[in-house]
Amino acid sequence: MNYPPSWRHISDFTLASQLMSEHPFAHLITAVEGPHATRIPFVTDVEDDQPIRLRAHLNGKNPQVRHLDGASVLVVFSGPHSYVSPHWRTAPTRGGTYDYEEVQVRGTAHVVGDIGDFCRLIDDLSSLIEPQYAEVGDYPVWNTAMAPAGYVERLFPQIVAFEVVIESIQTVSKLHQPFPEEDRISVAEHLGRSRREDARAIADKIRASIATTRVRRQP
C-alpha cells in the first residue's frame, strides 16, 4: 500500500526548493537510541535547479549530536496548512480534514568541523531569513563580520555544524484534489475569508491548482 496516495505527490524540484526556502525552519528527525526531533533552520544548496544538500547547526548539548555523523536523517519542511470544515463544501457529507503542503527530505548527515564553513552557514542563514522580515525595519542583513572580535571563535566549540547529503525528496501537496471543482472553489472562498495567514495561503494554492487542472483538460 502506497502512502501518501499518488495524487498528493508533486514531482517538481522547483516547488520543493521554493517551499524549503520560504519555510526553512524544519524538523530534523533521527532514530538512533530512540526517536528525536529538533526544529532548526536549514539552508538548501541547489545545483541545476535540484536541491542537493542541506546545511544547519545544533547546540552541542543536543542528544542528537552524539550519533549525527553518518546517520540517516529525515528533515521535514512544513508549508502552509489549514483545517477545512465539511460545511465549506457544497454538501457536508464527509468529515473535516486538513489541507497542507510539505517537503520531506531524506539523506545522510555529516558533521562539519571547519570554522570557515560554520561562518558561511551562519551568513547564509541570515541572508536567507532576514529579508523575509524586511518590513520590520530598514537594517542590513547581519553577518558574522559584524560580531565582536573573538565571538565566533568562542561560540564555535559549543555548536555542531553539519550537512545532509540529499538522497530523496518527497513533496506533498494536499489541496482537496479528489473533490469536485465546485467543492474546491467553495473551500477556497471560505479559507480566503479567514484571518489566518496560512488559511489564505492554502486558498491561493487551491485556486492555482484548479487553474492548472483546467489548463491540462484543454484539448
C-alpha positions in Angstrom: 0.0 0.0 0.0 1.4 3.4 -1.0 1.0 6.3 1.3 0.6 9.2 0.9 -1.5 8.5 -2.2 0.0 9.4 -5.6 -2.3 12.4 -6.1 -0.6 14.2 -3.2 2.9 13.7 -4.7 4.4 16.6 -6.7 7.5 15.8 -8.8 8.7 19.3 -9.0 12.1 20.3 -7.6 11.3 24.0 -8.2 8.3 23.8 -6.0 10.3 21.8 -3.4 13.1 24.4 -3.4 10.7 27.3 -3.1 8.9 25.8 -0.1 12.2 24.9 1.6 13.5 28.4 1.1 10.2 30.1 2.3 9.8 27.8 5.3 13.4 27.0 6.3 12.5 26.2 10.0 12.2 22.5 9.7 12.2 19.3 11.9 15.4 17.3 12.0 14.3 13.7 12.9 16.7 10.9 13.9 16.0 7.4 15.2 19.3 6.4 16.9 18.8 5.5 20.6 15.1 6.2 20.1 13.2 8.9 18.1 14.4 12.5 18.4 13.3 15.7 16.7 14.7 19.2 16.8 13.3 22.2 14.9 16.1 24.3 13.4 16.6 26.5 10.3 18.2 24.9 7.2 20.0 26.3 4.2 19.2 24.4 1.0 22.0 24.2 -1.6 20.7 23.8 -5.2 22.5 22.7 -8.3 20.9 22.6 -11.8 17.6 23.5 -10.2 17.7 20.5 -7.9 18.3 20.6 -4.1 21.4 18.5 -3.3 22.4 19.5 0.2 21.0 20.9 3.5 23.2 22.8 6.0 22.3 23.6 9.6 23.7 23.5 13.2 22.8 22.1 16.6 23.7 23.0 20.1 26.5 20.8 21.2 24.4 19.5 24.2 21.6 18.3 22.0 21.4 14.5 22.3 21.0 14.1 18.5 24.7 15.3 18.1 26.1 12.1 19.6 25.2 9.9 16.6 24.7 12.5 14.0 27.8 12.0 11.9 27.0 9.4 9.2 23.4 9.0 10.4 20.3 8.6 8.2 18.0 11.5 8.9 14.6 12.9 7.9 14.1 16.6 7.6 10.5 17.8 7.3 9.8 21.3 5.9 6.2 22.3 6.7 4.5 24.8 4.4 1.1 26.4 4.9 -1.7 24.3 6.4 -5.3 24.8 7.3 -8.3 23.0 8.6 -11.2 22.5 6.2 -14.7 22.2 7.7 -17.3 19.9 6.0 -19.7 22.9 5.9 -17.4 24.7 3.4 -18.1 22.1 0.7 -21.3 22.0 -1.3 -22.6 19.2 0.8 -21.4 18.4 4.4 -21.4 14.7 4.0 -17.7 13.9 4.6 -15.7 14.8 7.7 -13.3 17.7 8.2 -9.7 17.5 7.2 -6.5 19.5 6.8 -5.0 20.8 3.6 -1.3 21.4 3.6 2.0 21.3 1.7 5.3 19.9 3.0 8.6 18.6 1.8 10.2 15.5 3.3 14.0 15.2 2.7 15.9 12.0 3.5 19.7 11.8 3.5 22.9 11.2 5.3 24.3 13.7 7.8 27.9 14.7 8.1 29.4 16.9 10.8 31.4 19.9 9.5 34.4 20.8 11.7 35.8 23.8 9.8 35.1 27.2 11.4 35.1 28.9 7.9 32.3 26.6 6.8 30.4 27.4 10.1 30.7 31.2 9.4 29.4 30.6 5.8 26.5 28.7 7.2 25.6 31.5 9.7 25.9 34.1 7.0 23.8 32.1 4.5 21.1 31.6 7.1 21.0 35.3 7.8 20.9 36.1 4.0 18.0 33.6 3.6 15.9 34.5 6.6 16.4 38.2 7.4 15.0 39.5 4.1 11.7 37.7 4.9 11.3 40.3 7.7 12.4 43.4 5.8 9.1 45.2 6.6 10.1 45.3 10.3 12.9 47.8 9.7 15.5 49.0 7.3 18.5 47.1 8.5 21.4 45.5 6.8 21.5 41.7 6.8 23.5 40.6 9.8 26.7 38.5 9.2 29.5 37.1 11.3 31.8 40.0 10.3 29.5 42.3 12.5 30.2 40.1 15.6 32.7 41.4 18.2 36.2 40.1 17.9 36.5 36.6 19.2 32.8 35.9 19.4 32.6 33.3 16.7 35.7 31.6 17.9 34.2 31.3 21.4 30.9 30.1 20.0 32.1 27.5 17.6 33.2 24.8 20.1 29.7 24.9 21.6 27.9 24.4 18.2 27.9 21.4 15.8 27.5 22.4 12.2 26.5 19.7 9.8 25.3 19.0 6.3 22.8 16.5 4.9 23.6 15.0 1.5 20.1 14.6 0.0 19.1 11.1 -1.2 15.4 11.6 -1.8 12.8 14.4 -1.8 9.1 13.9 -1.4 6.9 16.9 -1.9 3.3 16.5 -0.6 0.5 18.8 -1.7 -2.9 18.1 -0.3 -5.3 20.7 -1.7 -8.6 18.8 -1.9 -7.7 17.4 -5.3 -10.1 14.4 -5.3 -13.1 16.6 -4.7 -15.3 18.1 -7.4 -14.2 21.5 -8.6 -17.3 23.2 -7.1 -16.2 21.9 -3.7 -12.7 23.2 -4.2 -13.9 26.6 -5.2 -16.2 26.8 -2.2 -13.4 25.7 0.2 -11.0 28.3 -1.3 -13.7 31.0 -0.9 -14.2 30.2 2.8 -10.4 30.0 3.5 -9.9 33.2 1.7 -12.1 35.0 4.3 -10.1 33.7 7.2 -7.9 35.9 9.5 -5.3 33.1 9.5 -2.5 33.8 7.0 -2.0 30.0 6.5 -5.6 29.6 5.6 -5.5 32.4 3.0 -2.3 30.9 1.6 -4.0 27.5 1.2 -6.9 29.2 -0.5 -4.5 30.7 -3.1 -2.8 27.4 -3.7 -6.2 25.7 -4.2 -7.2 28.3 -6.8 -3.8 27.9 -8.5 -4.3 24.1 -8.6 -7.8 24.5 -10.1 -6.4 26.8 -12.8 -3.6 24.3 -13.6 -6.2 21.4 -13.8 -8.3 23.4 -16.2 -5.4 24.1 -18.5 -4.5 20.4 -18.6 -8.1 19.5 -19.5 -7.9 21.7 -22.6 -7.6 19.8 -25.9 
